[in-house]
Amino acid sequence: MMVTSKKLNVVLDIGKTNVKLNFVNNDNKTVKSFTTQQKNINKFGIKTLNSNLIVKWSLDKIQKIEKTNQLDKFVCTAHGTSIALIDHNNEEILACTDYEFKFDQFFDEYQKIAPKFSESFTPFLEGGLNIGTQLYYIYKKNPNLILDTKYILNYPQYIVWKLTNNFVSEISYLGCHTHLWNYKKNKLSSLVNKLGIKKKFPQIKKAWETVGQKKIGKSNLQIINGVHDSNASYLYFKNSGIKDFTLISTGTWYILFNQKTSLSNLDPSMDMLANIDVFGKSTPTMRFMGGREYDYLVKTFKISNNTKPLSSFNYKDFLIYPSYAAGGAFIKKRINTGLFKKLKKGEVYYLICLYMAFLINFCLNKMNSTNTIILDGPITKNNCIMKILSTLRDKQIVLKNKKEIGTSLGATNLFDIKKKNKLDTKAINKFQNKNLKNVYNIWEENLYKKKLFNSS
């Protein structure tokens, strides 16, 4: 069987539900892709993921492709807050935890020992969305599991261990709303010391470092350390020609990243927190479930795909106020559709677009964003939202990224960390509507008057 001369690299992209295995060429274009799904396994009364089977599935596909292609490098990017516990005989105890399990049963006790926000810049999140919460739950429910643990591995580094037998940690995963990282001192947090688990975290290595290799057929596959998924996407923009920017990554979650925001400006009640990039630099973040908000409103008002937004009406009397999804700064509620029954579908759709742009603008104000704004993801297909937002940010350039940067493409930067990416962007025009900012100001004032915040 003929083997092609050009080498391929491999990206394992583990989403919470869907898993992709992409084989990419030197231009980072995917030439072959496989998909599967994660499933749940219950172990020690804890909901875990079938991570071991994901490794076996990946190796099976890698071996298949290697028969006709030479393979060079492998990297894994994975969703956050999932860990593996490995014992002193280098056997799995748990791999890997599912953050949707109710790990927060001892919350009242946990919050007494968790690091202050000023240390970890991590708010308390539900379920197991803080790794610290997971570890405290295991510590309380089954302390022997912690005693038997030699190493605590994050999900990408669990994959690395399975392929190389080497143990490492990585900063972007350790620092992502875990309560495990001290942003002031740039080291493991006080929680790690209180639980007596400092030595259970292997040495931190750079996300792009080669940790070991795996012999696959005639290929010596170089195994790269790996990265947290949203940090992989952010890295692609960071390694572009735009030096100073606020990134708005959209999907189910709308996540705003701005490294110019001061850490002291972060407010945990507003779902603001700090991430840390692969270079070890703090990345202030704010988020809300924008995709879910939009889908809820469009479905509730039965807005079809071909509905055109209509703005020639007194829209300031019908403004939509938050919120219609969990997460974010605001209290979740249901919308009273009766208030809008006299309006045309196009007018209601304009109100939805206005609402989405106002939510983003609110977050940009909280993040003190004054630099170039880059929009990425599904929002780049909605011209109305983008144009309203661009009009509200009258002193900033607002760009839409024409090609959505997924986590897989972001992770390819780890194959060559010095490589610069060329973004394909388009500037968003602004409406000649001086009134939009006034309407936004009325809307924001009412947020406080109506006490719509989670902290109210």
C-alpha positions in Angstrom: 0.0 0.0 0.0 1.4 3.4 -1.0 2.3 5.9 1.7 2.1 9.6 0.8 5.3 11.6 1.2 3.6 14.6 2.9 3.2 14.3 6.6 -0.1 14.8 8.4 -0.7 16.1 11.9 -3.5 14.9 14.2 -5.9 17.0 16.3 -8.1 15.3 18.9 -10.9 17.8 19.7 -12.9 16.7 22.7 -16.1 18.6 23.1 -18.5 17.9 26.0 -20.7 15.7 23.7 -19.0 15.5 20.3 -15.5 14.3 19.7 -13.6 15.0 16.5 -10.3 13.5 15.2 -8.9 15.6 12.4 -6.0 14.9 10.2 -4.5 18.1 8.9 -1.8 18.9 6.3 1.0 21.5 6.6 -1.4 24.3 5.8 -3.6 23.1 8.7 -6.4 22.1 6.3 -8.4 19.0 7.4 -7.9 16.2 4.9 -9.7 13.5 6.9 -12.0 13.7 9.9 -13.8 11.2 12.2 -16.4 11.8 14.9 -17.8 10.0 17.9 -19.6 11.0 21.1 -18.7 10.9 24.8 -20.8 8.7 27.0 -21.2 8.4 30.7 -19.9 5.7 33.1 -20.6 5.6 36.8 -17.6 4.9 39.0 -17.4 5.1 42.8 -20.8 6.8 42.6 -19.3 9.6 40.4 -20.4 10.4 36.9 -17.4 10.1 34.6 -16.8 10.1 30.8 -15.7 7.1 28.7 -12.3 8.7 28.2 -10.5 5.4 28.0 -12.7 4.3 25.0 -12.0 7.7 23.4 -8.3 6.9 23.5 -8.9 3.4 22.0 -11.2 4.9 19.3 -8.6 7.5 18.4 -5.7 5.0 18.2 -7.8 2.8 15.9 -8.4 5.7 13.5 -4.8 6.9 13.7 -3.5 3.4 12.8 -5.9 3.2 9.9 -4.8 6.5 8.4 -1.1 5.8 9.1 -1.2 2.9 6.7 -1.4 5.4 3.7 0.1 8.5 5.3 3.1 9.4 7.3 2.1 11.0 10.6 4.2 13.7 12.4 2.5 15.4 15.4 -0.5 14.9 17.7 -2.3 17.3 20.0 -5.4 17.2 22.1 -7.7 20.1 23.0 -10.6 19.4 25.4 -13.5 21.1 27.2 -12.8 22.4 30.7 -13.1 21.1 34.2 -12.5 17.4 33.7 -9.8 15.4 35.5 -8.3 12.0 35.9 -6.9 10.4 39.1 -4.0 8.1 38.6 -2.7 5.8 41.4 0.9 4.9 42.5 0.9 1.9 40.2 0.2 4.2 37.2 -3.4 2.8 36.9 -6.5 4.8 36.5 -8.7 5.4 39.5 -11.1 7.8 37.7 -11.0 9.1 34.1 -12.3 11.6 33.4 -14.9 13.4 35.6 -18.1 14.8 34.1 -18.6 18.4 35.4 -22.4 18.0 35.0 -22.4 15.6 38.0 -23.6 17.3 41.3 -20.2 17.8 42.8 -21.4 20.8 44.8 -23.2 18.9 47.5 -20.7 20.2 50.1 -20.8 23.8 48.9 -21.3 25.5 52.3 -18.1 23.8 53.6 -16.2 24.2 50.3 -16.7 28.0 50.1 -15.0 28.3 53.5 -11.7 26.8 52.2 -11.9 27.9 48.5 -9.5 30.7 47.6 -10.9 34.3 47.6 -11.9 35.7 44.2 -9.0 38.2 44.5 -6.6 35.1 44.4 -8.2 32.8 41.9 -10.4 35.2 39.9 -12.9 32.3 39.7 -16.5 32.6 40.8 -18.4 29.7 42.4 -20.0 27.8 39.6 -22.7 25.1 39.6 -22.2 21.3 39.6 -18.5 20.5 38.9 -17.6 23.6 36.9 -14.9 24.3 39.5 -12.3 21.5 39.6 -11.8 22.5 43.3 -15.4 21.6 44.0 -14.9 18.1 42.4 -11.8 17.4 44.4 -13.4 18.5 47.7 -16.4 16.3 46.9 -14.1 13.3 46.4 -12.1 14.2 49.5 -15.3 14.2 51.6 -17.1 11.2 50.0 -14.2 8.9 49.5 -10.9 10.3 51.0 -9.1 7.0 50.2 -9.4 7.9 46.5 -7.3 11.1 47.1 -4.8 9.2 49.3 -4.4 6.6 46.6 -3.8 9.3 43.9 -0.3 9.8 42.7 -1.2 12.3 40.0 -4.2 14.5 39.1 -4.3 15.0 35.4 -6.4 17.4 33.3 -8.2 15.9 30.4 -5.7 16.7 27.6 -2.8 15.6 29.8 -4.7 12.3 30.6 -4.6 11.7 26.8 -0.9 12.5 26.7 -0.3 10.1 29.5 -2.2 7.3 27.8 -0.1 7.8 24.7 3.4 8.3 26.3 3.2 7.2 29.9 4.5 10.6 30.8 2.9 12.9 33.4 2.6 16.7 32.8 0.3 19.6 33.6 -0.6 22.7 31.5 -1.3 26.2 32.5 -4.4 27.1 30.3 -6.3 24.2 31.7 -5.2 24.6 35.3 -6.2 28.2 35.3 -9.7 27.9 33.8 -12.2 28.6 36.5 -10.8 25.8 38.6 -9.9 27.5 42.0 -6.5 25.8 41.5 -4.5 28.8 40.3 -3.2 31.9 42.2 -3.2 34.7 39.6 -1.4 37.1 41.9 1.6 34.8 42.6 1.4 32.8 39.4 1.4 29.4 41.1 -1.0 26.7 42.5 -3.6 28.2 44.8 -4.0 28.1 48.6 -6.8 25.4 48.1 -4.2 23.0 46.8 -2.2 23.4 50.0 -5.2 23.1 52.2 -6.2 19.8 50.6 -2.6 18.6 50.8 -2.5 17.8 47.1 0.3 20.0 45.8 2.6 17.1 44.9 -0.2 15.4 43.0 0.0 17.9 40.2 2.8 17.0 37.7 5.3 19.5 36.4 3.8 22.2 34.3 5.0 22.3 30.7 4.2 24.6 27.8 1.1 23.7 25.8 3.3 23.3 22.6 6.1 21.2 24.2 6.6 17.7 23.0 6.0 15.4 25.9 6.9 12.1 24.3 6.2 10.0 21.2 4.1 7.1 20.2 5.2 4.5 17.6 2.4 4.1 15.1 3.3 1.8 12.2 6.4 3.5 10.6 5.6 6.9 12.1 7.0 8.3 15.3 4.1 10.4 16.4 5.3 13.4 18.4 2.8 14.0 21.3 2.3 17.7 22.1 1.1 18.7 25.6 -2.3 20.1 24.6 -4.6 22.9 25.6 -8.0 23.9 27.0 -10.5 24.4 24.2 -11.5 28.1 24.4 -7.8 28.9 24.9 -7.1 27.1 21.7 -9.5 29.4 19.8 -8.1 32.5 21.5 -4.5 31.4 20.6 -5.4 31.6 16.9 -6.3 35.3 17.2 -3.4 36.0 19.5 -1.0 34.7 16.9 -2.5 36.9 14.2 -1.4 40.4 13.1 -3.9 42.1 15.3 -2.0 42.9 18.5 -4.7 44.6 20.7 -8.3 43.3 20.5 -11.4 42.2 22.3 -12.5 38.8 21.0 -16.2 37.9 21.2 -16.5 34.2 20.6 -20.1 33.1 20.0 -22.0 29.8 20.1 -24.1 28.5 23.0 -22.0 30.8 25.2 -20.9 34.3 24.1 -17.5 34.7 25.7 -15.6 38.1 25.7 -11.8 38.0 26.1 -9.8 41.2 26.6 -6.3 41.1 28.0 -6.4 44.9 28.5 -9.1 44.6 31.1 -7.7 45.0 34.7 -8.1 41.9 36.9 -9.4 44.3 39.6 -12.3 45.2 37.3 -13.7 41.6 37.4 -17.0 41.1 39.3 -17.9 37.5 40.0 -21.6 38.3 40.3 -21.5 39.4 36.6 -20.0 36.0 35.5 -16.6 37.7 35.0 -13.5 35.7 35.6 -9.9 35.2 34.5 -8.6 32.6 32.1 -4.9 32.2 31.4 -3.5 31.8 28.0 -0.9 29.3 26.9 1.9 31.8 27.5 0.8 32.2 31.1 -0.8 35.6 30.7 -4.1 36.3 32.5 -7.0 36.8 30.1 -10.0 38.6 31.7 -13.3 37.1 30.5 -17.0 37.8 30.7 -19.7 35.5 29.4 -23.4 34.8 29.0 -25.4 32.2 27.2 -26.1 34.3 24.1 -26.8 31.5 21.8 -29.4 30.1 24.1 -31.0 33.5 24.7 -31.3 34.1 20.9 -32.7 30.6 20.2 -35.3 30.9 23.0 -36.6 34.3 21.7 -36.6 33.3 18.1 -38.5 30.1 18.9 -40.9 31.7 21.4 -41.9 34.4 18.8 -41.9 31.9 15.9 -39.4 33.9 13.9 -38.6 32.2 10.6 -35.1 32.2 8.9 -36.4 34.6 6.1 -37.9 37.2 8.5 -36.4 40.6 7.8 -35.8 43.0 10.7 -38.0 46.1 10.6 -36.9 49.2 12.6 -39.4 51.9 11.5 -41.5 51.8 14.7 -41.2 53.2 18.2 -39.0 50.4 19.4 -37.8 52.1 22.6 -41.3 51.4 24.0 -40.9 47.6 23.5 -37.4 46.9 24.6 -36.6 43.3 25.7 -34.9 43.0 29.1 -32.8 40.0 30.4 -32.6 37.2 30.9 -33.8 33.9 29.2 -30.9 31.5 29.9 -28.9 30.4 32.9 -25.4 31.9 33.4 -24.4 35.5 33.0 -25.1 38.5 35.1 -28.9 38.5 35.0 -31.9 36.7 36.7 -33.5 34.1 34.3 -37.2 34.6 33.5 -39.8 33.9 30.9 -40.9 36.6 28.4 -44.4 38.0 28.4 -45.3 37.6 24.7 -48.5 39.5 25.2 -46.6 42.8 25.4 -45.6 42.4 21.7 -48.8 41.0 20.1 -49.6 44.2 18.1 -46.2 44.2 16.4 -45.2 42.7 13.1 -42.8 39.7 13.0 -40.1 41.8 11.5 -40.5 44.4 14.3 -40.2 41.7 17.0 -37.2 40.3 15.2 -35.5 43.8 15.3 -36.2 43.9 19.0 -34.5 40.5 19.5 -31.4 41.8 17.5 -31.4 45.0 19.5 -31.6 43.0 22.7 -28.6 40.8 21.7 -26.5 43.8 20.7 -27.4 45.6 24.0 -26.3 42.5 26.0 -23.0 42.4 24.2 -22.5 46.2 24.6 -23.2 45.9 28.3 -20.5 43.3 28.6 -18.0 45.4 26.5 -18.6 48.3 28.9 -18.0 46.1 31.9 -14.8 44.9 30.3 -13.7 48.5 29.6 -13.2 47.5 25.9 -11.6 50.3 23.9 -9.6 48.3 21.4 -10.5 46.5 18.1 -13.5 44.2 18.5 -13.4 40.8 16.6 -16.6 38.8 16.2 -16.3 35.1 15.7 -18.8 32.3 15.3 -22.5 32.2 14.4 -23.1 35.9 15.2 -21.1 36.7 12.0 -24.1 35.6 10.0 -26.4 38.1 11.6 -25.8 41.5 9.9 -28.5 43.3 12.0 -26.9 42.5 15.4 -23.4 43.2 14.2 -24.4 46.6 12.7 -26.3 47.7 15.8 -23.3 46.7 17.9 -20.9 48.5 15.6 -23.0 51.7 15.9 -23.0 51.5 19.7 -19.2 51.1 19.7 -18.7 54.3 17.7 -15.1 54.9 18.7 -14.0 51.3 17.9 -13.4 49.2 14.8 -15.7 46.2 14.8 -14.5 43.3 12.6 -16.2 40.0 11.7 -14.1 37.0 11.1 -15.2 35.5 7.9 -13.9 32.0 8.7 -15.1 30.6 12.0 -12.1 29.6 14.1 -12.9 26.4 15.9 -10.9 24.8 18.6 -9.3 22.3 16.2 -7.9 25.0 14.0 -6.7 26.9 17.1 -4.9 23.9 18.4 -2.9 23.5 15.2 -1.0 26.6 16.4 0.7 24.3 18.9 2.4 22.4 16.0 4.4 25.7 15.3 3.9 28.2 18.1 5.8 30.9 16.1 3.6 30.7 13.1 1.5 33.8 12.4 -2.1 33.4 11.3 -3.6 35.6 8.6 -7.2 36.5 9.6 -9.8 37.1 6.9 -11.9 39.9 8.4 -14.4 42.5 7.3 -15.2 45.8 9.0 -18.8 46.2 10.1 -20.5 49.4 8.9 -22.3 51.7 11.4 -25.9 52.9 11.1 -26.4 56.7 10.8 -28.6 56.5 13.8 -27.6 58.8 16.7 -30.6 57.6 18.7 -29.4 54.1 19.2 -26.9 55.1 22.0 -29.7 57.0 23.8 -32.0 54.0 23.7 -29.2 51.8 25.0 -28.6 54.2 27.9 -32.3 54.0 28.8 -32.1 50.2 28.6 -29.1 50.0 30.9 -30.6 52.4 33.4 -33.6 50.2 33.6 -31.5 47.1 34.3 -30.6 48.7 37.7 -34.1 50.2 38.3 -35.8 46.9 37.7 -33.1 45.0 39.8 -32.5 42.4 37.1 -29.1 41.3 38.3 -28.3 38.0 39.9 -26.7 39.9 42.8 -29.8 42.2 43.3 
